[in-house]
Amino acid sequence: MRIANFRAYWLSRLSMTLAQYAMMLIIGWQTYNIARDGGMSVAESSGQLALIGLLQFVPLFILTPFSGWAADHFDRRNLGRLTVMLQLVCAGILAWLTWQDAISLPWIFGVAILLGIARAFAGPALSALAPNLVPKAILPNAIALSSISWQVGMIVGPAVGGYTYAIFPSLPYIVACALFLTSITALSFIGKVPQPPRAQNQRPIHAMVEGLRYVVRNKMVLGAITLDLFAVFLAGATALFPVYARDILEVGETGLAQLAMAPAVGAAITALYFSFRPLKTNVGPKMLWAVAIFGVATMVFGFSTSMPLSLAMLFIVGAADMFSVYIRQSLIQLHTPDDKRGRVSSVSLLTISASNEFGDFFSGSLAYAMGPVAAVVTGGAGAIVTVAAWTKIFPVLRTTRTFDPPEELQEQPPEKKLQEQMP
């Protein structure tokens, strides 16, 4: 934090994350309420929430290979400012429409597409900017602090959205505008940073294809990535929080904020615990158990009609998810050669988007077909079935005891490297 550039970056990341999570909570709440007040059933209104997830995922899916290329070829500060500016415009549009009582589903769907485009370019640009701001020796500290800003945004953002909406409906978007403006201003205080060397005649999608090839060949990496992809895709209940807040738990917008905060609090506490007490043994089996607990807690939440029980289950959902994420990301990083980590990370980021945004579409669609409770319970059961299947399909997951990579991926002493290079 003594480095001025990093302080500005950290403030920008925190402000942007707070605004994003405040906005997305209210976008879902308004979408569901507009549909319900317009005469749609609970199932039909859940289908509208599904569209929000789909409209954000499609730009992410299409643009991810190109956004990674752009982050390596253009000034990341300018790219970051442009993406935050686009989100500021979206917040301004929604604030004005809400103020004028003119908000409608077509407007919300259009804004969702713009937000998907902005997030597709913001993620790679801002993530790649952090290593340019600090000396290499303290980069792990910078990454940890950057993660804290994201976790704080996840926890506080929904509270900002829910509680300010209770005061005045357009207030969350006005606050989001102020936060996005703060983010842009902070990015403008970052001085000139080094740009990576640009590869000649490099195709934007080439890095993604190379990363995908390696993932398919490495059973450990493939199993870890796809386990999370299918488990979160099936058991993602977050898209249906507005349904539970209005029609099942009947807790209103402030209760909606609490539902959104609960998983983030569980995840943050788990991450904090591992920062002091890192996991060392039986990592593979523990990851599988964590995903299974994630599924069970999701099922209990689906059946719950009690707010305290629902919050407790969502806390467990967030903690179990972070537990598995901690193990999965460590295994992926340590079981991937250094020269392929960037490309494999791009594949991992795409699967995260698929499990989150496209998972919201799946959950909403399932709720439209069978009702919200059945959709959440079925999704939780699907996560448990996924664990059982992956235990058989990828036995390496259940036999992995430590994070230590295989010998061929471990860093060799310089003298050994030299011997291997000699004829």
VOPAGU-2260 file (C-alpha; in pm, 1 decimal, decimal comma):
REM VOPAGU-2260
SITE   aa  ch    i         X         Y         Z
SITE  MET   A    0       0,0       0,0       0,0
SITE  ARG   A    1     305,8     229,8       7,7
SITE  ILE   A    2     305,8     220,4    -373,8
SITE  ALA   A    3      86,9     501,9    -507,6
SITE  ASN   A    4      -4,0     319,9    -828,9
SITE  PHE   A    5    -124,0      15,0    -637,8
SITE  ARG   A    6    -326,2     224,6    -390,9
SITE  ALA   A    7    -507,6     384,7    -683,3
SITE  TYR   A    8    -563,6      43,6    -843,8
SITE  TRP   A    9    -698,0    -105,3    -518,4
SITE  LEU   A   10    -942,9     181,5    -467,7
SITE  SER   A   11   -1057,4     153,6    -828,4
SITE  ARG   A   12   -1114,9    -222,6    -799,0
SITE  LEU   A   13   -1304,1    -186,8    -469,9
SITE  SER   A   14   -1527,7      94,0    -598,9
SITE  MET   A   15   -1609,8     -91,2    -919,2
SITE  THR   A   16   -1691,6    -418,5    -739,5
SITE  LEU   A   17   -1917,5    -242,5    -488,5
SITE  ALA   A   18   -2106,8     -75,0    -772,4
SITE  GLN   A   19   -2137,2    -394,9    -977,2
SITE  TYR   A   20   -2284,1    -605,9    -697,9
SITE  ALA   A   21   -2518,1    -327,4    -583,9
SITE  MET   A   22   -2645,6    -286,6    -941,3
SITE  MET   A   23   -2688,2    -654,0   -1024,2
SITE  LEU   A   24   -2891,0    -720,2    -709,8
SITE  ILE   A   25   -3138,0    -443,5    -794,5
SITE  ILE   A   26   -3150,8    -535,6   -1163,5
SITE  GLY   A   27   -3268,3    -884,8   -1066,0
SITE  TRP   A   28   -3513,0    -745,4    -809,1
SITE  GLN   A   29   -3664,8    -498,3   -1055,9
SITE  THR   A   30   -3685,0    -760,6   -1329,7
SITE  TYR   A   31   -3876,3   -1001,0   -1107,8
SITE  ASN   A   32   -4107,1    -733,5    -966,2
SITE  ILE   A   33   -4189,3    -587,9   -1309,0
SITE  ALA   A   34   -4276,6    -935,7   -1432,5
SITE  ARG   A   35   -4487,8   -1020,9   -1125,9
SITE  ASP   A   36   -4666,8    -685,4   -1121,2
SITE  GLY   A   37   -4733,7    -727,4   -1491,6
SITE  GLY   A   38   -4937,5   -1039,4   -1424,6
SITE  MET   A   39   -4676,3   -1308,5   -1481,4
SITE  SER   A   40   -4670,8   -1614,7   -1259,0
SITE  VAL   A   41   -4378,0   -1699,9   -1030,6
SITE  ALA   A   42   -4249,9   -1946,7   -1290,6
SITE  GLU   A   43   -4283,4   -1700,6   -1578,9
SITE  SER   A   44   -4112,2   -1426,6   -1377,2
SITE  SER   A   45   -3828,2   -1666,8   -1297,4
SITE  GLY   A   46   -3787,4   -1712,3   -1672,1
SITE  GLN   A   47   -3721,5   -1338,1   -1704,0
SITE  LEU   A   48   -3439,6   -1372,8   -1451,3
SITE  ALA   A   49   -3300,7   -1649,7   -1672,8
SITE  LEU   A   50   -3279,2   -1406,0   -1962,9
SITE  ILE   A   51   -3070,8   -1163,1   -1754,2
SITE  GLY   A   52   -2808,5   -1435,5   -1702,9
SITE  LEU   A   53   -2811,5   -1537,9   -2069,1
SITE  LEU   A   54   -2779,2   -1183,0   -2200,4
SITE  GLN   A   55   -2471,7   -1124,9   -1983,5
SITE  PHE   A   56   -2312,0   -1458,8   -2065,3
SITE  VAL   A   57   -2331,3   -1440,9   -2445,7
SITE  PRO   A   58   -2105,1   -1129,5   -2476,5
SITE  LEU   A   59   -1863,7   -1280,4   -2221,9
SITE  PHE   A   60   -1848,4   -1606,9   -2414,4
SITE  ILE   A   61   -1797,7   -1442,3   -2754,7
SITE  LEU   A   62   -1555,0   -1170,1   -2646,5
SITE  THR   A   63   -1332,2   -1348,3   -2392,0
SITE  PRO   A   64   -1060,6   -1452,9   -2644,5
SITE  PHE   A   65   -1055,3   -1101,8   -2792,6
SITE  SER   A   66   -1060,3    -923,4   -2457,6
SITE  GLY   A   67    -752,1   -1117,7   -2346,3
SITE  TRP   A   68    -577,3   -1019,3   -2668,3
SITE  ALA   A   69    -678,4    -655,1   -2618,9
SITE  ALA   A   70    -538,8    -655,6   -2263,8
SITE  ASP   A   71    -199,8    -759,4   -2406,0
SITE  HIS   A   72    -199,6    -510,6   -2694,4
SITE  PHE   A   73    -345,1    -185,8   -2557,4
SITE  ASP   A   74    -280,3      33,1   -2254,9
SITE  ARG   A   75    -455,1    -153,3   -1974,0
SITE  ARG   A   76    -528,6     166,7   -1785,0
SITE  ASN   A   77    -720,0     311,9   -2080,5
SITE  LEU   A   78    -898,8     -17,0   -2142,2
SITE  GLY   A   79    -999,3     -30,5   -1776,1
SITE  ARG   A   80   -1126,8     327,8   -1782,2
SITE  LEU   A   81   -1336,6     259,9   -2093,5
SITE  THR   A   82   -1500,3     -46,1   -1940,4
SITE  VAL   A   83   -1581,6     136,5   -1615,4
SITE  MET   A   84   -1716,3     430,5   -1818,8
SITE  LEU   A   85   -1953,3     192,7   -2002,9
SITE  GLN   A   86   -2077,3      59,7   -1667,8
SITE  LEU   A   87   -2121,9     418,3   -1545,1
SITE  VAL   A   88   -2340,5     491,0   -1848,8
SITE  CYS   A   89   -2548,0     178,7   -1773,1
SITE  ALA   A   90   -2597,1     286,0   -1411,4
SITE  GLY   A   91   -2695,8     635,6   -1525,1
SITE  ILE   A   92   -2955,5     498,2   -1768,5
SITE  LEU   A   93   -3110,8     277,6   -1501,3
SITE  ALA   A   94   -3108,5     560,9   -1244,7
SITE  TRP   A   95   -3290,9     792,9   -1483,5
SITE  LEU   A   96   -3546,3     533,1   -1590,4
SITE  THR   A   97   -3615,5     432,8   -1230,8
SITE  TRP   A   98   -3646,6     798,8   -1125,3
SITE  GLN   A   99   -3898,5     858,6   -1406,3
SITE  ASP   A  100   -4082,2     535,7   -1323,9
SITE  ALA   A  101   -4018,2     430,0   -1684,7
SITE  ILE   A  102   -3809,6     118,7   -1617,7
SITE  SER   A  103   -3914,3    -179,1   -1830,3
SITE  LEU   A  104   -3788,4    -526,7   -1917,8
SITE  PRO   A  105   -3655,8    -430,6   -2266,0
SITE  TRP   A  106   -3445,2    -152,4   -2111,6
SITE  ILE   A  107   -3309,8    -386,9   -1844,6
SITE  PHE   A  108   -3226,2    -654,8   -2103,6
SITE  GLY   A  109   -3042,6    -401,5   -2318,9
SITE  VAL   A  110   -2837,7    -280,8   -2021,2
SITE  ALA   A  111   -2756,5    -643,1   -1930,2
SITE  ILE   A  112   -2595,5    -690,2   -2273,1
SITE  LEU   A  113   -2384,8    -374,7   -2230,0
SITE  LEU   A  114   -2275,1    -490,0   -1883,2
SITE  GLY   A  115   -2172,0    -827,3   -2028,5
SITE  ILE   A  116   -1956,0    -649,4   -2287,4
SITE  ALA   A  117   -1798,5    -426,4   -2022,6
SITE  ARG   A  118   -1719,5    -715,9   -1789,6
SITE  ALA   A  119   -1570,1    -920,6   -2073,9
SITE  PHE   A  120   -1300,1    -656,4   -2126,1
SITE  ALA   A  121   -1268,4    -531,0   -1766,4
SITE  GLY   A  122   -1167,6    -865,6   -1616,9
SITE  PRO   A  123    -856,0    -939,3   -1828,7
SITE  ALA   A  124    -742,7    -575,3   -1841,4
SITE  LEU   A  125    -760,3    -505,8   -1467,8
SITE  SER   A  126    -631,1    -849,4   -1364,3
SITE  ALA   A  127    -331,4    -814,2   -1595,7
SITE  LEU   A  128    -264,8    -458,6   -1473,3
SITE  ALA   A  129    -186,9    -556,7   -1112,6
SITE  PRO   A  130     151,2    -728,6   -1184,5
SITE  ASN   A  131     266,8    -410,7   -1365,0
SITE  LEU   A  132     224,5    -197,5   -1051,9
SITE  VAL   A  133     442,1    -365,9    -788,1
SITE  PRO   A  134     786,1    -532,5    -770,8
SITE  LYS   A  135     776,1    -902,6    -846,4
SITE  ALA   A  136     889,0    -991,3    -492,5
SITE  ILE   A  137     569,3    -855,9    -335,6
SITE  LEU   A  138     327,6    -957,5    -612,1
SITE  PRO   A  139     163,0   -1230,7    -393,6
SITE  ASN   A  140      83,5    -962,3    -134,9
SITE  ALA   A  141     -68,6    -744,9    -404,8
SITE  ILE   A  142    -280,9   -1032,5    -533,7
SITE  ALA   A  143    -404,6   -1106,6    -180,9
SITE  LEU   A  144    -497,7    -741,1    -124,0
SITE  SER   A  145    -670,7    -727,9    -462,1
SITE  SER   A  146    -874,0   -1035,9    -365,5
SITE  ILE   A  147    -974,7    -866,3     -41,1
SITE  SER   A  148   -1113,8    -569,3    -234,1
SITE  TRP   A  149   -1321,3    -811,9    -443,3
SITE  GLN   A  150   -1449,1    -999,5    -136,4
SITE  VAL   A  151   -1542,3    -674,7      40,6
SITE  GLY   A  152   -1728,1    -563,6    -271,3
SITE  MET   A  153   -1919,7    -892,2    -281,2
SITE  ILE   A  154   -2026,3    -856,4      82,5
SITE  VAL   A  155   -2097,8    -484,2     105,1
SITE  GLY   A  156   -2225,8    -428,8    -251,9
SITE  PRO   A  157   -2555,6    -619,0    -207,4
SITE  ALA   A  158   -2613,6    -439,0     123,4
SITE  VAL   A  159   -2561,7    -104,4     -49,0
SITE  GLY   A  160   -2806,4    -203,5    -322,1
SITE  GLY   A  161   -3078,9    -351,4    -102,3
SITE  TYR   A  162   -3081,0     -93,7     174,8
SITE  THR   A  163   -3055,2     212,2     -51,0
SITE  TYR   A  164   -3336,8      75,1    -268,2
SITE  ALA   A  165   -3552,8      57,9      44,2
SITE  ILE   A  166   -3488,7     431,7      94,4
SITE  PHE   A  167   -3554,5     532,3    -266,8
SITE  PRO   A  168   -3570,0     302,7    -574,2
SITE  SER   A  169   -3327,5     499,2    -792,4
SITE  LEU   A  170   -3075,7     557,0    -511,5
SITE  PRO   A  171   -2875,1     232,4    -566,9
SITE  TYR   A  172   -2800,5     336,0    -925,2
SITE  ILE   A  173   -2706,7     690,8    -818,7
SITE  VAL   A  174   -2465,6     545,4    -562,2
SITE  ALA   A  175   -2330,8     308,2    -830,8
SITE  CYS   A  176   -2266,7     608,1   -1059,3
SITE  ALA   A  177   -2065,6     774,2    -783,0
SITE  LEU   A  178   -1867,5     456,3    -721,7
SITE  PHE   A  179   -1793,6     404,3   -1092,9
SITE  LEU   A  180   -1681,7     767,6   -1116,7
SITE  THR   A  181   -1450,7     708,2    -819,5
SITE  SER   A  182   -1312,2     400,7    -996,4
SITE  ILE   A  183   -1238,3     594,5   -1316,0
SITE  THR   A  184   -1073,2     876,0   -1120,6
SITE  ALA   A  185    -853,7     632,0    -928,9
SITE  LEU   A  186    -744,8     462,2   -1252,7
SITE  SER   A  187    -649,0     804,3   -1389,1
SITE  PHE   A  188    -401,6     847,7   -1101,2
SITE  ILE   A  189    -205,3     538,7   -1207,9
SITE  GLY   A  190     115,3     648,9   -1376,4
SITE  LYS   A  191     267,0     499,1   -1688,8
SITE  VAL   A  192     320,5     124,5   -1656,8
SITE  PRO   A  193     521,2    -116,6   -1874,5
SITE  GLN   A  194     337,9    -299,4   -2150,1
SITE  PRO   A  195     416,6    -663,3   -2236,0
SITE  PRO   A  196     599,9    -731,4   -2564,2
SITE  ARG   A  197     352,0    -776,9   -2846,0
SITE  ALA   A  198     373,0   -1101,2   -3040,0
SITE  GLN   A  199     375,2   -1050,1   -3413,5
SITE  ASN   A  200      82,5   -1184,9   -3617,6
SITE  GLN   A  201     -77,6   -1333,5   -3305,0
SITE  ARG   A  202    -441,9   -1426,9   -3350,2
SITE  PRO   A  203    -668,8   -1331,0   -3058,8
SITE  ILE   A  204    -824,2   -1675,6   -3028,3
SITE  HIS   A  205    -492,0   -1863,0   -3052,2
SITE  ALA   A  206    -413,5   -1834,1   -2679,3
SITE  MET   A  207    -754,0   -1973,5   -2585,6
SITE  VAL   A  208    -714,6   -2270,8   -2822,6
SITE  GLU   A  209    -368,5   -2354,3   -2688,3
SITE  GLY   A  210    -493,3   -2336,3   -2332,1
SITE  LEU   A  211    -790,9   -2556,5   -2415,9
SITE  ARG   A  212    -565,7   -2821,2   -2571,5
SITE  TYR   A  213    -353,3   -2841,6   -2259,8
SITE  VAL   A  214    -658,4   -2858,6   -2030,8
SITE  VAL   A  215    -804,2   -3149,3   -2229,4
SITE  ARG   A  216    -478,3   -3344,6   -2207,8
SITE  ASN   A  217    -414,9   -3286,5   -1835,4
SITE  LYS   A  218    -669,3   -3496,0   -1643,3
SITE  MET   A  219    -601,9   -3319,8   -1312,6
SITE  VAL   A  220    -663,8   -2973,5   -1458,6
SITE  LEU   A  221    -957,9   -3091,2   -1671,3
SITE  GLY   A  222   -1122,9   -3266,7   -1377,1
SITE  ALA   A  223   -1080,4   -2968,6   -1141,8
SITE  ILE   A  224   -1213,8   -2713,2   -1392,0
SITE  THR   A  225   -1512,3   -2917,9   -1507,0
SITE  LEU   A  226   -1607,9   -3021,5   -1151,5
SITE  ASP   A  227   -1663,0   -2657,0   -1061,7
SITE  LEU   A  228   -1823,5   -2581,7   -1398,0
SITE  PHE   A  229   -2097,8   -2842,8   -1366,8
SITE  ALA   A  230   -2152,4   -2817,2    -989,9
SITE  VAL   A  231   -2201,5   -2438,6    -984,9
SITE  PHE   A  232   -2385,8   -2446,4   -1318,4
SITE  LEU   A  233   -2640,5   -2691,6   -1178,4
SITE  ALA   A  234   -2668,3   -2560,3    -821,8
SITE  GLY   A  235   -2652,4   -2184,9    -875,5
SITE  ALA   A  236   -2939,2   -2047,1    -666,9
SITE  THR   A  237   -2832,4   -1681,1    -669,4
SITE  ALA   A  238   -3042,0   -1592,2    -975,0
SITE  LEU   A  239   -3355,8   -1694,0    -784,2
SITE  PHE   A  240   -3291,5   -1480,8    -474,1
SITE  PRO   A  241   -3558,0   -1226,2    -584,1
SITE  VAL   A  242   -3812,7   -1511,2    -602,9
SITE  TYR   A  243   -3731,0   -1624,5    -249,9
SITE  ALA   A  244   -3719,8   -1268,9    -112,8
SITE  ARG   A  245   -4062,6   -1173,1    -248,6
SITE  ASP   A  246   -4275,2   -1487,2    -271,0
SITE  ILE   A  247   -4123,8   -1759,3     -49,2
SITE  LEU   A  248   -3951,1   -1593,2     246,8
SITE  GLU   A  249   -4139,1   -1262,7     202,2
SITE  VAL   A  250   -3852,9   -1046,7     332,8
SITE  GLY   A  251   -3847,3    -765,9      74,7
SITE  GLU   A  252   -3547,6    -583,7     -65,4
SITE  THR   A  253   -3358,0    -567,2     264,9
SITE  GLY   A  254   -3397,3    -943,4     305,5
SITE  LEU   A  255   -3281,7    -981,8     -55,3
SITE  ALA   A  256   -2961,9    -796,6      36,9
SITE  GLN   A  257   -2905,8   -1033,1     330,1
SITE  LEU   A  258   -2957,1   -1338,7     107,7
SITE  ALA   A  259   -2697,4   -1205,6    -137,9
SITE  MET   A  260   -2451,1   -1121,8     141,9
SITE  ALA   A  261   -2464,1   -1458,4     321,0
SITE  PRO   A  262   -2262,8   -1666,1      67,7
SITE  ALA   A  263   -2006,6   -1386,6      32,5
SITE  VAL   A  264   -1955,0   -1372,4     410,4
SITE  GLY   A  265   -1903,6   -1751,4     422,1
SITE  ALA   A  266   -1654,7   -1731,3     135,5
SITE  ALA   A  267   -1464,3   -1439,7     289,1
SITE  ILE   A  268   -1425,5   -1607,6     628,4
SITE  THR   A  269   -1306,7   -1928,5     463,0
SITE  ALA   A  270   -1053,2   -1740,1     250,2
SITE  LEU   A  271    -929,0   -1553,8     558,0
SITE  TYR   A  272    -888,3   -1882,6     746,4
SITE  PHE   A  273    -680,1   -2035,2     466,2
SITE  SER   A  274    -458,3   -1726,5     455,3
SITE  PHE   A  275    -347,7   -1820,7     809,8
SITE  ARG   A  276    -388,2   -2199,5     798,7
SITE  PRO   A  277    -322,6   -2321,4     443,0
SITE  LEU   A  278    -445,3   -2669,3     356,5
SITE  LYS   A  279    -172,4   -2931,1     311,6
SITE  THR   A  280    -315,4   -3286,7     316,3
SITE  ASN   A  281    -583,2   -3487,8     132,4
SITE  VAL   A  282    -659,6   -3192,2     -91,8
SITE  GLY   A  283    -834,7   -3391,3    -365,5
SITE  PRO   A  284   -1084,7   -3577,1    -141,1
SITE  LYS   A  285   -1151,0   -3259,7      58,3
SITE  MET   A  286   -1234,1   -3071,2    -262,3
SITE  LEU   A  287   -1485,7   -3340,5    -357,3
SITE  TRP   A  288   -1641,9   -3331,4      -9,8
SITE  ALA   A  289   -1664,3   -2951,3     -24,4
SITE  VAL   A  290   -1859,0   -2963,2    -350,8
SITE  ALA   A  291   -2090,7   -3230,4    -206,2
SITE  ILE   A  292   -2158,7   -3011,1     100,7
SITE  PHE   A  293   -2222,7   -2722,0    -139,7
SITE  GLY   A  294   -2492,7   -2932,2    -304,9
SITE  VAL   A  295   -2653,0   -3045,4      22,8
SITE  ALA   A  296   -2667,6   -2689,5     162,4
SITE  THR   A  297   -2823,4   -2570,9    -164,6
SITE  MET   A  298   -3095,1   -2837,8    -134,4
SITE  VAL   A  299   -3176,5   -2737,2     224,3
SITE  PHE   A  300   -3194,5   -2372,3     119,7
SITE  GLY   A  301   -3433,4   -2468,0    -158,8
SITE  PHE   A  302   -3677,6   -2628,1      85,8
SITE  SER   A  303   -3640,6   -2360,7     355,7
SITE  THR   A  304   -3919,9   -2118,0     443,4
SITE  SER   A  305   -3728,3   -1976,2     742,5
SITE  MET   A  306   -3504,3   -1673,8     693,9
SITE  PRO   A  307   -3248,0   -1774,7     962,9
SITE  LEU   A  308   -3219,0   -2127,1     819,1
SITE  SER   A  309   -3187,5   -1988,3     465,3
SITE  LEU   A  310   -2909,0   -1749,8     570,3
SITE  ALA   A  311   -2725,5   -2030,0     751,3
SITE  MET   A  312   -2743,1   -2257,7     447,5
SITE  LEU   A  313   -2624,6   -1981,9     215,2
SITE  PHE   A  314   -2333,9   -1912,6     450,5
SITE  ILE   A  315   -2237,8   -2282,0     418,9
SITE  VAL   A  316   -2282,7   -2263,9      40,5
SITE  GLY   A  317   -2035,7   -1974,4      20,2
SITE  ALA   A  318   -1787,3   -2136,2     259,4
SITE  ALA   A  319   -1796,7   -2472,7      76,7
SITE  ASP   A  320   -1762,5   -2302,3    -260,5
SITE  MET   A  321   -1457,2   -2103,4    -145,3
SITE  PHE   A  322   -1308,7   -2420,4       5,1
SITE  SER   A  323   -1329,3   -2596,0    -331,9
SITE  VAL   A  324   -1216,1   -2284,7    -522,2
SITE  TYR   A  325    -908,0   -2254,5    -299,7
SITE  ILE   A  326    -807,5   -2614,8    -372,1
SITE  ARG   A  327    -903,3   -2606,5    -739,1
SITE  GLN   A  328    -715,3   -2287,9    -823,8
SITE  SER   A  329    -404,9   -2407,6    -636,7
SITE  LEU   A  330    -407,8   -2740,9    -819,5
SITE  ILE   A  331    -461,5   -2575,9   -1157,8
SITE  GLN   A  332    -177,4   -2327,3   -1105,9
SITE  LEU   A  333      69,5   -2581,1    -968,0
SITE  HIS   A  334     -13,9   -2856,1   -1219,4
SITE  THR   A  335      27,4   -2624,7   -1519,1
SITE  PRO   A  336     367,7   -2529,1   -1667,6
SITE  ASP   A  337     455,3   -2163,3   -1622,2
SITE  ASP   A  338     455,2   -2096,1   -1997,1
SITE  LYS   A  339      93,9   -2216,9   -2023,2
SITE  ARG   A  340     -58,7   -2066,6   -1707,0
SITE  GLY   A  341    -192,9   -1757,2   -1879,4
SITE  ARG   A  342    -367,4   -1956,9   -2148,7
SITE  VAL   A  343    -507,1   -2210,1   -1905,0
SITE  SER   A  344    -629,4   -1922,5   -1687,0
SITE  SER   A  345    -824,5   -1782,8   -1982,2
SITE  VAL   A  346   -1002,4   -2118,1   -2017,6
SITE  SER   A  347   -1068,3   -2124,6   -1642,6
SITE  LEU   A  348   -1213,8   -1772,0   -1651,5
SITE  LEU   A  349   -1444,2   -1871,3   -1936,7
SITE  THR   A  350   -1573,7   -2173,2   -1741,7
SITE  ILE   A  351   -1632,3   -1949,8   -1437,9
SITE  SER   A  352   -1844,3   -1721,2   -1655,5
SITE  ALA   A  353   -2027,8   -2024,4   -1791,6
SITE  SER   A  354   -2102,9   -2159,2   -1445,5
SITE  ASN   A  355   -2213,0   -1819,6   -1309,5
SITE  GLU   A  356   -2392,9   -1621,0   -1580,1
SITE  PHE   A  357   -2506,0   -1916,0   -1791,5
SITE  GLY   A  358   -2582,8   -2102,3   -1468,6
SITE  ASP   A  359   -2822,9   -1818,7   -1381,4
SITE  PHE   A  360   -2994,4   -1877,0   -1715,0
SITE  PHE   A  361   -3018,5   -2249,3   -1643,1
SITE  SER   A  362   -3158,9   -2195,4   -1292,2
SITE  GLY   A  363   -3416,1   -1945,0   -1414,8
SITE  SER   A  364   -3518,8   -2173,4   -1700,1
SITE  LEU   A  365   -3552,1   -2468,7   -1464,4
SITE  ALA   A  366   -3763,3   -2255,4   -1229,4
SITE  TYR   A  367   -3985,1   -2161,9   -1524,7
SITE  ALA   A  368   -4031,4   -2530,3   -1609,3
SITE  MET   A  369   -4081,7   -2679,2   -1260,1
SITE  GLY   A  370   -4101,5   -2392,2   -1009,2
SITE  PRO   A  371   -3826,9   -2222,7    -806,1
SITE  VAL   A  372   -3814,1   -2464,7    -512,1
SITE  ALA   A  373   -3791,6   -2772,3    -732,9
SITE  ALA   A  374   -3529,9   -2597,4    -947,6
SITE  VAL   A  375   -3300,9   -2516,4    -652,2
SITE  VAL   A  376   -3339,9   -2862,1    -494,4
SITE  THR   A  377   -3280,7   -3038,1    -826,1
SITE  GLY   A  378   -2971,6   -2825,2    -887,3
SITE  GLY   A  379   -2826,9   -2912,1    -546,3
SITE  ALA   A  380   -2888,7   -3280,2    -610,7
SITE  GLY   A  381   -2720,7   -3238,3    -949,4
SITE  ALA   A  382   -2406,2   -3106,0    -778,6
SITE  ILE   A  383   -2394,6   -3416,2    -557,2
SITE  VAL   A  384   -2438,7   -3644,2    -858,9
SITE  THR   A  385   -2158,0   -3453,1   -1033,1
SITE  VAL   A  386   -1922,8   -3526,7    -742,0
SITE  ALA   A  387   -2006,0   -3896,9    -757,0
SITE  ALA   A  388   -1955,3   -3906,6   -1133,2
SITE  TRP   A  389   -1627,9   -3709,7   -1127,9
SITE  THR   A  390   -1490,8   -3941,9    -859,4
SITE  LYS   A  391   -1522,7   -4223,5   -1114,8
SITE  ILE   A  392   -1435,2   -4032,0   -1432,1
SITE  PHE   A  393   -1131,8   -3852,6   -1282,9
SITE  PRO   A  394    -985,1   -4086,1   -1016,9
SITE  VAL   A  395    -682,4   -3855,8    -992,1
SITE  LEU   A  396    -903,2   -3611,5    -798,7
SITE  ARG   A  397    -971,2   -3856,1    -516,1
SITE  THR   A  398    -609,6   -3980,0    -500,3
SITE  THR   A  399    -439,2   -3637,8    -487,6
SITE  ARG   A  400    -306,0   -3585,9    -135,3
SITE  THR   A  401     -98,1   -3266,2    -162,7
SITE  PHE   A  402     -61,0   -2962,2    -385,2
SITE  ASP   A  403     283,9   -3075,9    -495,9
SITE  PRO   A  404     298,4   -3093,9    -877,7
SITE  PRO   A  405     447,5   -3393,5   -1060,7
SITE  GLU   A  406     825,5   -3397,1   -1098,2
SITE  GLU   A  407     819,8   -3287,0   -1460,3
SITE  LEU   A  408     644,5   -2962,4   -1359,9
SITE  GLN   A  409     862,5   -2880,7   -1061,0
SITE  GLU   A  410    1125,4   -2610,1   -1093,6
SITE  GLN   A  411    1463,8   -2767,6   -1164,2
SITE  PRO   A  412    1795,4   -2634,0   -1034,7
SITE  PRO   A  413    1981,6   -2422,9   -1293,3
SITE  GLU   A  414    2268,8   -2670,5   -1313,7
SITE  LYS   A  415    2029,0   -2956,5   -1395,2
SITE  LYS   A  416    1859,1   -2748,3   -1664,7
SITE  LEU   A  417    2202,2   -2676,2   -1814,1
SITE  GLN   A  418    2296,1   -3046,8   -1813,6
SITE  GLU   A  419    1972,2   -3136,2   -1992,4
SITE  GLN   A  420    2037,8   -2873,5   -2257,9
SITE  MET   A  421    2390,9   -2998,6   -2329,4
SITE  PRO   A  422    2435,8   -3248,1   -2618,5
